Amino acid sequence: MGFFEKLGAGLRKTRESIFGAIAGMVNAGEINSELYDDLEEQLILADTGADVAVELVDELREAVRSRRLRTGAEALDALKEIICDHLQAEDEMHLDGRPAVILVIGVNGVGKTTSIAKLANLYKQRGKSVLLAAGDTFRAAAAEQLEVWAARAGVPIVKGSEGADPASVIFDAVQSAAARGTDIVICDTAGRLHNKKNLMDELSKISRVVKKACADASCETLLVLDAITGQNAISQAAQFIDAAGATGIILTKLDGTAKGGAVISVKEKLGLPVRFVGVGEGIDDLMVFDAKAFAEALFLEEEEGNL
């Protein structure tokens, strides 16, 4: 299955429940105030959030007026463009350090550990050397779980003893990677309750030790969110961003929800780009997020995609 087909399959629930109806409604209907009202309602049902839904519809209304669009097909194409613009990242991930360090943060249960393994596999498939750091030293057997995934991905792992200082584990991993000439270090961190200030402070500490370990290292901090929780994940995420300086989002379990519109809301409300999306349980089922492909796949017709 190719990239677009896999993305389309991952978005099946979202498309069948909401965005397929939007496509049919816009294509079939006359472009009038009633259509805009119905579209706004459908976008809210897709979990974009009310304010984001209003913004999208207002932009579509302006596009129809300024570009003198006449048909539903033209309006649908304009809506795809608007969604794509909202989701577009301003820049690429900064992975130019030696090594490039990716800190992965998020509460327990969002798919953080499996996302790390999938991320390692993705970069390995691109010819990069990868090292994992088992910085979740608080949860029982967390390091062992990551070690199993590291073996599946075929990458080495640095871990400490249970209860060890997570920052020290990551410090050792970054130093080791620098000495070996490893391209990318992907660091697990403990799943944290967002209302525990001491644990959030520790996230900040972990971010700081990367440069201490290697002055030439670059650092990206990716926050893992569960797409199934939708808007609830966004309020949780805001506090992580403040504490840990998150630079991007990994959105997991997109294939398990009918409310994929939350992807749009994540970017709008958090001001962070979605960097990767999980569309299945396999180790190859983490995809680099592509705003244009995502917007197209939301409205993909079943007979076209053979999905």
FENTALIN-V553030 format. One record per pair of residues at least 24 apart in sequence whose C-alpha atoms are under 6 Angstrom apart, sorted by the first residue. I is the first residue (numbers start at 1). J is the second residue. If there is no record, write none. Layout:
i: [I:I]
j: [J:J]
This chain:
i: [8:9:10:10:11:13:14:14:14:15:19:20:26:27:27:46:46:47:47:47:48:48:48:80:84:84:84:87:88:89:97:97:97:98:98:99:99:99:99:100:100:100:101:101:101:101:102:102:102:102:103:103:104:104:104:104:105:105:106:106:106:107:107:108:110:110:117:118:118:121:128:129:129:130:130:131:131:131:132:132:132:132:133:133:133:133:133:134:134:135:135:135:135:136:136:136:137:137:137:138:167:171:175:200:203:204:221:221:222:222:222:223:223:224:224:224:225:226:226:227:227:227:227:228:230:248:248:248:248:249:249:250:250:250:251:252:252:253:253:254:254:255]
j: [297:307:255:279:255:258:258:259:260:298:299:299:72:72:73:259:261:259:261:262:261:262:265:295:291:292:295:291:291:273:216:217:218:216:217:178:183:184:217:184:217:218:184:185:218:219:186:219:220:221:187:221:187:188:221:222:189:223:191:223:224:191:192:191:225:226:149:283:286:153:183:182:183:184:185:156:157:185:157:185:186:187:157:158:170:173:187:159:188:166:169:188:189:188:189:190:162:163:164:163:206:213:213:243:244:244:246:247:246:248:249:249:250:249:250:251:251:251:252:251:252:253:254:257:262:272:273:274:275:274:275:275:276:277:277:277:278:278:279:278:279:279]
